[in-house]
Amino acid sequence: MSERFGEAAARLAGQAALLIGWTPDTFWAATPEELASIVTAAAPPPADGIDRTTITAMMERDAHE
């Protein structure tokens, strides 16, 4: 790991303040699991991939234009 603990903690505390409004006291009182669960809940759901059938249909449709 290239960052020292203090640098990483300061960066994460700043991000928590900006993104979820945590004060430094709230950040330091929270567990890593609490922070992770909030970040996970705020993340967009994973996108579904596109299957080969859909790609083939799109290629056939666009080839006629």
PyMOL commands that set and color helices and strands:
alter all, ss='L'
color gray80, all
select helices_A, chain A and resi 5-20+24-29+32-42+52-63
alter helices_A, ss='H'
color red, helices_A
deselect
rebuild
show_as cartoon
